[in-house]
Amino acid sequence: MSVSNCAVERAFIGAGCNRIVNNVSWGASNLVAFGANNAVAIFCPQKALILTTLPGHKAAVNCTYWLPTSKFAFRAQQLGKHYLLSGDADGTIILWEFSLTDKKWRQVLTVPQPHKKGVTCISGIMFSSTEAIFASTSSDGTVNIWEIILPVTAQGDCKLSHLESLFIGSKTMVTLALAELPDNTGHVVLAMGGLDNKIHLYCGERTGKFVRACELKGHSDWIRSLDFSLPIEKNGAGETLLLVSSSQDKSIRIWKMVIRETSDNPERKGVIGLASYIEGPLFGYGLATYQISLESLLIGHEDWVYSVQWQPPITSSERRGYLQPQSILSASMDKTMMIWKPESTSGIWMNVVTVGELSHCALGFYGGHWDPNGDAILAHGYGGSFHLWKNVGIDSENWQPQKVPSGHFAAVSDIVWARSGKFLLSVSHDQTTRIFAPWLSHTGDRCSWHEIARPQVHGHDINCVTAIQGKGNHRFVSGADEKVARVFEAPLSFLKTLNCAVSQESDVPEDIQLDVQILGANMSALGLSQKPIYVHAAQESTERPDNEVADTLETVPEAVPVTLTEPPIEEQLAWHTLWPETHKLYGHGNELFSLCCDHEGKLVASSCKAQTTSVAEIWLWQVGSWKAVGRLQSHSLTVTQMEFSHDDSLLLSVSRDRQFSVFSIERKGVDEISYELLSRQEAHKRIIWACSWNPFGHEFATGSRDKIVKLWSVVNKSSVKHISTLPPFPCSVTALSWLGIDRQNNHGLLAVGLENGSIELWGLSAKLEDGCMSTVGFTVNVVAKFDPFMCHASTVQRLAWRNSEKVEDCQNSQLASCGADNCVRVFEVNVSHC
């Protein structure tokens, strides 16, 4: 019996948002797009799930923009396809197509004439369901304006034409907004703001030829966000266009643009000063003259205001087909979002809703967005996190936090399944360790993945992690850009939460749970060690001395660990789900790079970055006593990955020195082991990044930068021979994981992760020597190449099968992966045999 093919489905994607302004866009399709490193991620707010990621960018995604956005949803009700623009740090803009019928994505085109530097903002306007203009600005000092014609039929193609490029100069523009001029169809106004503290207005035809109209002064720091309302008609007195602007000077300004019948003083065109605020500047375009005045100045935020946005229009039976609500959403680095509305009697703009006010762990918001119906608001924050509030009030407004997807906001360096595959641990260069697990719905009929804990929030980039196997409480060891490995143990609050998440019996017995006297953990002021909160201490109220200032930057608030009965939101994850640190493992001379644990949970192996043989040694630690019981010398450069064989008698290591080493490990007593180097071979022509043991024997695979995967066999625990080679891959092999399928015939499945983000599954069928059961080679065949929209958008860092040695009778298994695109992914793999 061999593996013939595999059906692969996406089970989960966890990712954080790039920490940059303009990165998020909420479209009329009710989907949210955001950049996750160089991938564009799409999430559904209703399901709190990331649906897919779009590969194509080579650099980090800076901004996204839907066509149509929620502002133009009323013009897109008949559209079968929606479009998304994404711009990256290299200046490239890609247009994507999303079909509403089959929910499939397609990369339509890469916008020609890319910017020479990173794209900082994309903004657009839709004139009809098929006609639109969008503009992009970049740190190269240019603004490009394009016309796009969307297809009328399902088989049609988009038509893109370049209208104009405006050179702004050395003072970069970082935000744009487009609108139709009041009472003047066919003419467009473009507002831009940036580093010179001014708002610049340009007017043009829909065919191009934009000319400078005027500039608006008033802000005293960088302009960070601009947004036009749709034209508003009041009491038949002609149309008014409102422009809202926000700045790093902590203020928000609302500007009003109206048609002026006659221009009394043409010399004032384009000029504005403090004395002329009431009337404002005049500019003429076409046959009309327009006047701009300051409508209102909104003061309320205590830090930079990064975004402002008008509430999307409501579909109406009026002449224009919409009604523009007088409501503005602002998001600030002071950790709050505010909704502003004019008072019904006086017309003075007031702050009517404030949400946020987060703890010390959240450093503010980069942007705020309305949903198309105006009853939910979304913020993305400094920690790569999303924060969603929904108005659940009936008679009065009542904004309550909602569940959202979460994940790492930097490259994910390592993942490991916990004992029994209960949950998945991941570590990242965002300096956090996170736990993802399936959570059963209240009805018990649906299971969805969520981040359920953040056990470590550190002060260094975390490079590696291993979960302690065997019996007892859940424990893990992590290694960061420091010389110390740290050991963590699950607190009581997590054990109870885990029981709620997976409705089945706990694999931590009741007597052990009763012995756990630690409820949770607190972070120290320096953000390195995590101190335990004991069960009895948590019941006592702690009082601060009178002379201690209660709320300063140096003060770290107390964690309140609780048992979670539903998936947590960011405010709970960021602070209240820490695990206590129980031990530190000292010995390595450089930053930790790789960790692994044996299957009995008795030994942990660790390695660090190295350029000499003495520093490249592998340390063995006894679990429990945490004594160093061995120092294995073999390699001369960094050991990149290690793994114990499934009978724990052998330890395999691979290194930057292009060699692998196999050590025999034998336990002689409680705290004593013996070890011996069985074999060391130069296996590849380049760095060896990955290795993995066959769960059913002493065969293993190695993968290298030379694009080759080789299979090896340990013969009689004395030597190693090369038995098979997979066909060359298109790029470096960076991750491997071997799944056992059929023990009797020694058949398996090898997952291969590549530098370009691709993942492939290869069936391995053992060729047995005549007259005995020893494997002399493998017949290999590719059984699945993952769809690019399911794969990572950059390097696959690690692959891990869930319970890789326990699936002999099971056709379904789960494969976890992590990558440099900030994503943690879980795939459902259905194995077919022939």
C-alpha positions in Angstrom: 0.0 0.0 0.0 1.5 3.4 -1.0 0.3 6.9 -1.0 -1.3 7.8 -4.4 -2.6 11.3 -3.8 -3.6 13.7 -1.0 -6.5 16.1 -0.7 -5.4 19.3 1.1 -7.7 21.8 2.7 -6.9 25.0 4.6 -7.9 24.7 8.3 -6.4 27.8 9.8 -4.3 30.9 9.2 -2.9 33.0 12.0 -1.2 36.3 11.1 -0.8 39.8 12.5 -1.1 43.1 10.6 1.9 45.0 9.3 2.6 47.9 11.7 2.1 50.8 9.3 -0.6 53.4 8.4 -3.0 52.7 5.5 -2.3 48.9 5.7 -6.0 47.9 6.2 -9.0 48.3 3.9 -12.6 47.2 4.6 -14.4 46.6 1.3 -18.0 46.6 0.1 -17.7 42.8 0.0 -17.6 43.0 3.8 -14.1 41.5 3.8 -11.0 43.2 5.3 -7.7 43.2 3.5 -4.4 43.8 5.2 -0.7 43.2 4.7 1.1 40.4 6.6 4.7 41.0 5.7 4.8 40.4 1.9 1.4 38.6 1.7 -2.0 40.3 1.4 -4.3 38.6 4.0 -8.1 38.6 3.7 -10.3 38.1 6.8 -14.0 37.8 7.4 -15.1 39.9 10.4 -18.3 37.9 10.8 -16.4 34.6 11.2 -13.3 36.1 12.9 -11.2 34.0 10.5 -8.5 34.8 7.9 -9.8 33.2 4.7 -6.8 33.3 2.5 -3.5 35.1 1.7 -2.5 36.4 -1.7 1.1 35.8 -2.8 2.8 38.0 -5.3 4.6 40.8 -3.6 8.4 40.6 -3.0 8.5 43.2 -0.3 6.4 44.1 2.7 2.8 45.2 1.8 2.4 48.9 2.9 -1.2 49.6 1.9 -4.4 48.0 0.5 -7.4 49.6 -1.1 -10.7 47.9 -2.2 -12.6 48.8 -5.4 -15.3 49.3 -4.3 -14.6 50.4 -0.7 -17.4 50.5 1.8 -17.9 54.2 0.8 -19.0 53.1 -2.7 -21.0 50.0 -1.8 -24.2 51.6 -3.0 -22.6 51.8 -6.5 -21.5 48.2 -6.5 -24.7 46.2 -5.7 -24.8 44.6 -9.1 -21.1 43.7 -9.3 -20.2 40.0 -9.4 -16.5 40.7 -8.9 -14.7 43.1 -6.6 -11.1 44.3 -6.9 -8.3 45.0 -4.5 -5.2 47.1 -4.9 -2.1 46.5 -2.8 1.2 48.4 -2.7 4.5 47.3 -1.3 7.8 48.7 0.0 9.4 48.2 -3.4 6.9 50.5 -5.2 5.0 47.7 -6.8 1.1 47.8 -7.0 -0.8 44.7 -7.8 -4.5 44.4 -8.8 -6.4 41.4 -7.5 -9.9 40.1 -8.5 -12.3 38.4 -6.1 -15.3 36.6 -7.5 -18.4 36.8 -5.2 -19.9 33.7 -6.7 -17.2 31.1 -6.3 -15.1 33.1 -3.7 -11.9 32.6 -5.7 -9.1 35.1 -6.1 -7.0 35.9 -9.2 -4.0 38.2 -9.7 -5.1 40.4 -12.6 -2.1 42.6 -13.3 0.9 44.4 -11.9 0.4 48.1 -12.4 3.1 49.3 -14.9 5.4 52.3 -14.2 6.0 51.3 -10.6 7.1 53.8 -8.0 10.9 53.9 -7.3 10.4 53.7 -3.6 7.7 52.3 -1.3 4.0 53.0 -1.8 2.6 54.9 1.2 -1.1 55.3 0.2 -3.6 54.3 -2.4 -7.0 56.0 -2.7 -9.7 56.0 -5.3 -13.2 57.1 -6.4 -15.9 55.1 -8.2 -18.0 57.1 -10.7 -20.2 54.1 -11.5 -20.1 50.3 -11.1 -17.4 50.0 -13.8 -15.6 53.3 -13.9 -13.0 54.4 -11.3 -9.9 56.5 -10.7 -7.2 55.7 -8.2 -4.1 57.5 -7.1 -1.0 56.3 -5.4 1.7 58.2 -3.6 5.2 57.1 -2.7 8.3 58.2 -0.8 9.9 58.8 -4.2 8.0 62.1 -4.2 5.5 61.3 -7.0 1.8 60.7 -7.1 0.5 58.5 -10.0 -3.1 58.7 -11.1 -4.8 55.9 -13.1 -8.2 55.2 -14.7 -9.5 51.7 -14.4 -12.5 50.3 -16.3 -13.9 47.2 -14.6 -15.4 44.5 -16.8 -19.2 44.4 -17.4 -19.3 40.6 -18.0 -17.7 37.8 -16.1 -15.3 37.0 -19.0 -14.2 40.6 -19.4 -10.9 42.1 -18.5 -9.9 45.2 -16.6 -8.6 48.1 -18.6 -6.0 50.3 -17.0 -4.7 53.6 -18.3 -2.2 56.0 -16.9 -3.6 59.6 -16.5 -0.8 61.6 -15.0 2.2 61.6 -12.7 2.6 64.6 -10.3 6.0 65.3 -8.9 5.6 66.7 -5.4 9.2 67.3 -4.4 11.2 66.4 -1.4 8.4 66.8 1.1 6.7 63.4 0.7 2.9 63.0 0.6 1.7 60.2 2.8 -2.1 60.4 2.4 -4.5 61.0 -0.5 -8.2 61.5 -1.0 -10.3 61.8 -4.2 -13.8 63.2 -4.8 -16.0 64.7 -7.5 -16.3 68.5 -7.3 -19.7 69.7 -6.1 -22.3 70.2 -8.8 -19.7 69.5 -11.5 -19.8 66.0 -12.8 -16.7 64.9 -14.6 -14.3 67.0 -12.6 -12.2 65.5 -9.8 -10.5 67.0 -6.8 -7.4 65.3 -5.4 -6.3 66.2 -1.8 -2.9 65.2 -0.6 -1.1 65.7 2.7 2.3 64.8 4.2 5.5 66.1 5.7 5.1 69.8 4.9 2.0 70.2 7.3 -0.2 71.4 4.4 -3.1 70.0 2.5 -2.6 70.4 -1.3 -5.6 70.3 -3.6 -5.4 69.5 -7.3 -8.2 69.5 -9.8 -8.5 67.6 -13.0 -10.7 66.0 -15.6 -11.5 62.3 -15.5 -9.2 62.0 -18.4 -6.2 63.5 -16.6 -4.5 66.9 -16.7 -4.5 67.7 -13.0 -3.6 71.3 -12.0 -2.7 72.8 -8.7 -5.7 74.5 -7.1 -4.7 75.7 -3.6 -3.3 74.6 -0.3 -4.8 74.5 3.2 -2.8 75.6 6.2 -3.6 75.1 9.8 -2.0 71.8 11.0 1.3 72.2 12.8 2.7 68.7 12.1 2.6 66.0 9.5 -0.8 65.3 7.9 -1.5 61.6 8.4 -5.0 61.0 7.0 -7.5 62.7 4.6 -11.0 61.6 3.6 -13.7 63.3 1.5 -17.4 62.8 2.2 -19.7 62.3 -0.6 -21.4 65.5 -1.8 -24.1 66.7 0.7 -27.2 68.6 -0.4 -28.8 70.7 2.3 -32.2 72.5 1.9 -31.7 72.7 -1.8 -28.9 75.2 -1.4 -26.4 73.4 -3.6 -23.9 70.7 -2.9 -21.3 70.8 -0.2 -18.2 68.7 -0.1 -16.6 68.0 3.3 -12.9 67.1 3.8 -11.6 65.7 7.1 -7.9 65.8 7.9 -5.9 64.5 10.9 -2.4 65.2 11.9 0.4 64.4 14.3 -0.5 67.7 16.0 -3.3 65.6 17.7 -6.1 67.6 16.0 -8.7 66.9 13.4 -10.0 69.5 11.0 -13.1 69.5 8.9 -13.0 71.7 5.7 -16.1 72.7 3.7 -16.0 73.2 -0.1 -18.8 75.0 -1.8 -19.4 76.7 -5.2 -19.1 80.4 -5.0 -21.2 82.3 -7.5 -18.7 85.1 -8.2 -15.0 85.5 -7.5 -14.7 89.0 -5.9 -11.0 88.9 -5.3 -9.1 86.7 -7.7 -5.8 87.7 -6.0 -6.7 85.6 -3.0 -6.8 82.4 -5.1 -4.7 79.8 -3.4 -3.9 81.9 -0.3 -5.0 81.2 3.2 -3.8 82.7 6.5 -5.1 82.9 10.1 -7.0 86.0 9.4 -8.9 84.5 6.4 -10.1 81.3 8.1 -13.8 82.2 7.9 -13.9 82.8 4.2 -11.1 80.5 3.3 -9.2 80.2 0.0 -10.8 80.4 -3.4 -9.9 78.5 -6.6 -11.4 78.2 -10.0 -11.7 75.2 -12.2 -13.7 75.0 -15.4 -16.5 77.5 -15.3 -16.9 77.4 -11.5 -15.2 79.0 -8.5 -15.0 77.1 -5.2 -14.5 78.4 -1.7 -13.0 76.3 1.1 -13.5 77.2 4.8 -12.6 75.6 8.1 -15.9 74.0 9.3 -14.7 72.7 12.6 -11.6 71.9 14.7 -11.9 68.7 16.7 -9.7 68.3 19.8 -9.9 65.2 21.9 -7.1 62.8 21.3 -3.9 63.0 23.4 -1.5 61.6 20.8 -1.0 61.5 17.0 -4.2 61.0 15.1 -3.3 58.4 12.4 -6.6 58.0 10.6 -10.0 59.7 10.0 -12.8 58.3 8.0 -16.4 59.3 7.1 -19.1 56.8 7.9 -20.1 55.0 4.7 -23.2 56.3 3.0 -26.6 54.7 3.5 -28.5 53.5 0.4 -31.4 55.8 -0.2 -34.2 56.5 -2.7 -33.0 60.1 -3.1 -31.8 61.5 -6.4 -28.2 60.4 -5.9 -29.1 57.0 -4.4 -27.4 57.6 -1.0 -27.5 59.5 2.2 -24.2 60.6 3.7 -24.2 60.4 7.5 -22.6 63.2 9.5 -20.3 60.9 11.4 -16.5 60.6 11.5 -14.3 57.9 13.0 -10.8 58.7 14.2 -8.0 56.5 15.5 -5.0 57.6 17.4 -1.8 56.5 19.0 -3.4 57.3 22.4 -5.0 53.9 22.2 -8.5 55.2 21.5 -10.9 55.5 18.6 -13.6 58.2 18.7 -16.8 58.7 16.7 -17.6 62.4 16.1 -21.1 63.8 15.2 -22.5 67.3 15.1 -25.0 68.2 17.9 -28.5 68.3 16.6 -29.3 71.9 17.9 -26.0 73.8 17.7 -24.3 71.9 15.0 -21.1 71.7 17.0 -19.1 68.6 16.4 -18.8 66.4 19.5 -17.2 63.2 20.5 -20.1 60.8 21.1 -18.3 57.4 21.4 -14.9 56.5 22.6 -13.5 53.0 22.5 -10.1 51.6 23.4 -8.2 52.9 26.4 -6.1 49.8 26.3 -3.5 48.6 28.8 0.3 49.3 28.7 0.9 46.4 26.3 -0.9 48.2 23.4 0.8 51.3 22.1 -2.0 52.8 20.1 -3.8 52.5 16.8 -2.5 53.0 13.3 -5.9 53.1 11.6 -9.7 52.9 12.1 -12.3 51.7 9.6 -16.1 51.5 9.4 -17.9 48.4 8.2 -20.2 49.0 5.1 -23.3 49.2 7.4 -21.7 51.7 9.9 -22.5 49.5 12.9 -19.0 48.1 13.5 -15.5 49.7 13.7 -12.1 48.1 13.3 -8.7 49.3 14.5 -5.3 47.9 13.9 -2.7 48.5 16.5 1.0 48.8 17.3 1.2 45.1 18.2 0.0 44.0 14.8 -3.4 43.3 16.4 -7.0 44.0 15.4 -9.6 45.4 17.7 -13.3 45.2 16.6 -16.3 46.9 18.3 -19.9 46.3 17.2 -22.9 48.5 18.1 -25.2 45.9 19.8 -27.5 48.5 21.3 -31.2 48.7 20.2 -32.5 52.0 21.6 -29.1 53.5 22.4 -25.5 53.0 21.1 -23.7 50.2 22.9 -20.3 49.3 21.4 -18.9 46.0 22.5 -15.6 44.2 21.6 -15.8 41.3 19.2 -13.5 38.4 18.3 -11.0 39.0 15.6 -8.2 36.9 14.0 -4.7 37.3 15.6 -1.2 36.2 15.0 2.4 37.2 14.8 3.5 40.6 13.3 7.0 39.4 12.4 8.6 36.3 10.9 7.5 33.1 12.7 10.7 31.2 13.5 9.5 27.9 14.9 6.4 25.8 15.8 5.8 22.7 17.8 2.8 20.6 18.7 2.1 20.1 22.3 1.7 16.6 23.8 -1.2 14.7 22.2 -1.5 17.5 19.6 -3.8 19.5 21.9 -2.5 22.8 20.8 0.2 24.4 18.6 3.0 26.6 20.0 4.7 29.2 17.8 7.5 31.7 18.4 8.5 34.7 16.4 10.8 37.6 16.0 7.9 39.8 17.3 9.2 38.5 20.7 6.1 36.5 21.6 5.2 32.9 22.1 1.6 32.1 21.1 -0.7 29.1 21.5 -3.3 28.3 18.8 -5.9 25.6 19.4 -9.3 24.4 18.0 -12.2 25.7 20.0 -15.5 24.0 20.0 -18.6 26.2 19.5 -21.2 26.3 22.3 -23.4 23.9 20.3 -20.5 21.5 19.8 -21.1 21.1 16.1 -18.4 23.5 14.8 -14.7 23.8 15.6 -12.6 26.8 14.7 -9.0 27.7 15.5 -8.1 30.7 17.7 -5.2 32.0 19.6 -6.0 31.0 23.2 -2.9 32.2 25.1 0.2 34.2 24.8 2.5 32.5 27.3 5.6 34.5 26.7 6.1 38.2 25.9 9.8 38.8 25.7 12.4 41.5 25.2 14.4 39.6 22.5 13.5 38.0 19.2 12.6 34.3 19.9 14.2 31.8 17.5 13.2 28.3 18.7 10.8 26.4 20.9 10.2 22.8 22.0 7.3 21.3 24.0 8.2 18.8 26.8 6.6 15.5 26.0 5.8 12.7 28.5 3.5 12.9 31.5 2.8 15.8 33.8 1.9 19.4 33.3 2.3 21.2 30.0 5.8 22.7 29.7 7.9 24.3 27.0 11.4 25.6 26.5 12.1 28.6 24.3 15.4 30.2 23.0 15.8 33.8 21.9 18.5 36.2 20.8 20.2 35.6 24.2 22.4 33.0 25.7 19.7 31.6 28.1 17.0 29.0 27.4 13.9 29.6 29.4 11.5 26.9 30.8 7.8 27.7 31.2 5.0 25.7 32.9 1.3 25.9 32.3 -0.6 27.8 35.1 -4.0 26.6 36.4 -5.9 29.2 34.4 -4.6 27.8 31.2 -5.3 24.2 32.1 -9.0 25.1 32.8 -9.2 27.2 29.6 -7.9 24.3 27.6 -10.6 22.1 29.0 -13.2 24.7 27.8 -11.6 24.9 24.4 -11.5 21.2 23.6 -14.6 19.5 25.0 -12.8 16.3 26.0 -11.0 14.9 28.9 -7.8 16.7 29.9 -4.5 14.9 29.4 -3.3 16.6 32.7 -4.7 14.4 35.5 -6.8 15.9 38.2 -4.2 15.2 40.9 -1.6 17.1 38.9 -4.0 20.0 38.4 -4.6 20.1 42.1 -0.9 20.4 42.7 -0.6 23.4 40.3 -0.6 26.3 42.8 0.2 28.9 40.1 -2.7 30.8 38.6 -0.9 32.8 36.1 2.1 35.2 35.6 3.1 38.8 35.7 5.6 40.5 33.4 8.6 42.2 35.0 9.3 45.8 34.2 12.2 44.9 31.8 10.1 42.4 29.9 12.4 39.4 30.3 11.3 37.2 33.3 7.7 36.3 34.1 6.9 36.0 37.8 4.3 33.6 39.0 0.9 34.6 40.6 0.0 32.0 43.2 -3.5 30.9 43.7 -3.7 32.0 47.4 -2.0 35.3 46.5 -4.5 36.1 43.7 -7.3 36.1 46.3 -5.6 38.8 48.3 -6.0 42.4 47.3 -2.6 44.1 46.7 -2.3 47.7 47.8 0.2 50.2 46.4 2.2 52.4 48.8 1.0 56.0 48.8 4.2 57.3 47.5 4.1 55.1 44.4 2.8 56.7 41.3 0.0 54.5 40.0 0.2 55.1 36.3 3.6 55.8 34.8 5.4 54.3 31.9 7.6 52.4 34.4 4.6 50.9 36.2 3.6 47.5 34.9 -0.1 46.7 35.6 -1.1 43.5 37.4 -2.2 40.6 35.4 -5.6 39.1 36.2 -5.5 35.4 35.0 -8.9 33.9 34.6 -10.5 30.7 33.0 -11.7 31.7 29.5 -15.0 30.3 28.4 -14.8 31.6 24.9 -11.8 32.6 22.6 -10.1 35.6 24.1 -9.7 39.1 22.5 -6.5 41.0 22.2 -6.8 42.8 25.6 -7.0 39.5 27.4 -4.2 37.8 25.3 -1.7 40.6 25.6 -1.5 40.5 29.4 -3.6 37.9 31.3 -2.5 34.7 29.6 1.2 34.6 30.5 2.9 31.4 31.8 5.3 31.6 34.7 9.0 31.0 34.0 10.3 28.2 36.1 14.0 27.7 35.1 16.8 29.3 33.1 19.3 27.1 31.3 22.7 28.8 31.2 25.7 27.5 29.2 25.7 28.6 25.6 28.1 31.3 24.5 25.9 32.8 21.8 22.2 33.3 21.0 20.0 30.2 21.0 19.1 28.9 17.6 17.6 25.4 17.9 15.8 23.2 20.5 14.3 19.8 20.5 12.9 17.3 23.1 12.9 13.5 23.1 9.6 11.7 23.0 9.7 10.5 26.6 10.1 14.0 27.9 13.4 13.2 29.6 16.0 15.2 27.6 16.1 18.6 25.9 18.9 19.4 23.3 19.9 23.0 22.5 22.3 24.7 20.2 23.3 28.3 19.5 24.7 30.5 16.7 28.4 29.5 16.2 31.5 30.0 14.1 33.8 27.6 15.9 33.6 23.9 17.0 33.6 24.7 20.7 30.7 27.1 20.5 28.7 24.8 18.1 28.4 22.0 20.6 25.0 20.6 21.5 24.0 20.7 25.1 21.7 18.1 26.7 19.5 19.0 29.6 17.8 16.6 32.0 14.1 17.5 32.2 13.0 18.1 35.8 16.4 18.7 37.4 17.4 20.9 34.4 21.0 19.8 34.9 23.4 19.8 31.9 24.1 16.1 31.3 26.0 16.2 28.0 27.9 18.4 25.6 28.1 16.9 22.1 30.9 18.2 19.8 30.8 17.5 16.1 29.9 20.6 14.0 32.0 23.7 13.3 29.2 26.1 12.5 25.6 26.8 13.7 23.5 23.7 14.2 20.3 24.6 12.4 18.0 21.8 13.4 18.0 18.7 15.7 15.6 15.8 16.2 15.5 12.7 18.3 14.6 9.4 16.6 11.2 8.1 17.7 12.7 5.4 19.9 14.9 8.2 21.5 18.1 6.2 20.9 19.6 8.5 18.3 19.9 12.3 18.0 20.2 13.8 14.5 21.7 17.3 13.9 22.3 19.3 10.7 24.4 22.4 10.4 25.6 25.3 8.4 28.8 23.4 7.9 26.9 21.2 5.3 27.2 18.2 7.5 24.8 16.0 9.5 25.8 14.2 12.7 24.1 11.2 14.3 24.7 10.5 18.0 23.7 7.4 20.0 22.0 8.4 23.3 21.8 5.9 26.1 20.5 6.5 29.6 22.5 4.9 32.4 20.8 6.4 35.4 18.5 9.1 36.6 21.0 11.9 35.9 23.5 10.1 33.8 23.6 9.4 30.1 26.2 8.2 27.7 26.5 9.5 24.1 28.7 8.7 21.1 29.1 10.2 17.7 28.1 7.4 15.3 28.5 9.2 12.0 29.3 12.6 10.5 29.0 13.2 6.8 29.2 16.2 4.5 25.8 15.5 2.9 25.1 18.6 0.8 26.9 21.3 -1.2 25.3 24.1 0.7 23.8 24.8 4.2 21.6 22.1 5.5 18.4 23.8 6.8 16.2 20.9 7.8 16.0 17.2 8.9 13.3 14.7 9.9 13.3 11.1 11.2 11.0 8.4 9.8 8.6 7.7 12.7 8.8 3.9 11.9 12.5 3.4 11.6 16.0 4.8 11.6 15.8 6.5 8.2 15.9 10.2 8.0 15.7 13.1 5.4 17.9 16.2 5.1 17.1 19.3 3.1 19.5 22.0 1.9 20.1 25.3 0.2 21.4 23.2 -2.7 17.7 22.5 -3.5 18.1 18.8 -2.8 16.4 16.4 -0.3 18.3 13.2 0.5 17.2 10.1 2.4 19.6 8.2 4.6 19.5 5.1 6.7 21.3 4.2 9.9 22.7 0.7 9.6 23.0 -1.4 12.8 23.4 1.8 14.8 27.0 2.0 13.5 27.0 3.7 10.2 24.8 5.8 7.9 24.3 5.2 4.2 22.6 7.3 1.5 19.6 5.4 0.1 17.6 7.9 -2.1 17.4 11.4 -3.5 14.3 13.3 -4.4 14.3 15.2 -7.7 15.7 18.8 -7.4 13.4 21.5 -6.2 13.1 25.0 -7.7 14.7 26.7 -4.7 16.2 26.1 -1.3 14.6 23.4 0.9 14.1 25.0 4.3 11.7 22.7 6.2 11.0 18.9 6.3 8.5 16.8 8.3 8.0 13.0 7.9 4.6 11.4 8.6 4.3 7.6 9.1 1.5 6.1 7.1 2.0 2.3 7.2 4.4 0.8 9.7 4.3 -2.8 8.3 5.5 -1.7 4.8 7.4 1.4 6.1 5.5 3.8 3.9 5.3 7.5 4.7 4.6 11.0 3.6 7.3 13.7 3.6 6.3 17.4 3.7 8.8 19.7 2.0 8.8 23.5 2.6 10.7 25.8 0.2 12.3 29.2 0.3 9.7 30.6 -2.0 6.9 29.6 0.4 5.7 26.5 -1.5 4.9 23.2 0.2 4.9 19.8 -1.4 4.0 16.3 -0.2 6.0 13.3 -1.3 5.0 9.7 -0.9 7.8 7.5 0.3 7.4 3.7 -0.3 10.2 1.6 1.2 12.2 -0.9 -0.9 13.0 -3.8 1.4 16.0 -6.1 1.1 15.2 -9.6 0.0 14.8 -12.0 2.9 14.7 -9.3 5.6 12.9 -6.1 6.6 15.8 -3.7 6.3 15.1 -0.7 4.0 17.5 -0.3 1.1 15.8 2.6 -0.6 12.6 4.5 -1.2 10.3 4.9 -4.2 9.4 8.5 -4.2 6.4 10.3 -5.9 4.9 13.7 -5.5 1.4 13.4 -4.2 0.4 17.0 -3.6 1.7 20.5 -4.5 -0.2 23.1 -2.4 -2.1 25.8 -4.2 -0.1 29.1 -4.1 -3.0 30.8 -2.4 -2.8 28.2 0.4 1.0 28.5 0.7 3.3 31.0 2.4 4.3 34.1 0.6 7.9 33.8 1.7 10.3 31.2 3.3 8.7 28.2 5.1 10.6 28.1 8.4 9.2 24.9 9.9 6.8 22.1 9.2 5.2 19.8 11.8 2.8 16.9 11.6 0.3 16.5 14.4 1.0 13.2 16.1 3.3 12.0 13.3 3.8 8.5 14.7 0.2 7.8 15.7 -1.8 7.9 12.4 -1.5 4.4 11.1 -5.2 3.7 11.0 -6.2 7.3 10.2 -6.5 8.8 6.8 -6.7 12.4 8.0 -3.9 14.3 9.6 -3.0 17.9 10.2 0.1 19.6 9.0 1.3 22.9 10.7 3.6 25.3 9.0 5.1 28.7 9.8 6.9 31.2 7.7 8.7 34.5 7.2 5.4 36.0 6.0 4.3 36.2 9.7 1.8 33.3 9.2 1.1 30.2 11.1 -1.0 27.7 9.0 -2.7 24.4 9.7 -3.7 22.1 6.8 -6.1 19.2 6.8 -4.5 16.4 4.7 -6.6 13.4 3.6 -4.3 10.6 2.5 -5.5 8.2 -0.3 -3.8 4.8 -0.8 -3.4 2.5 -3.8 
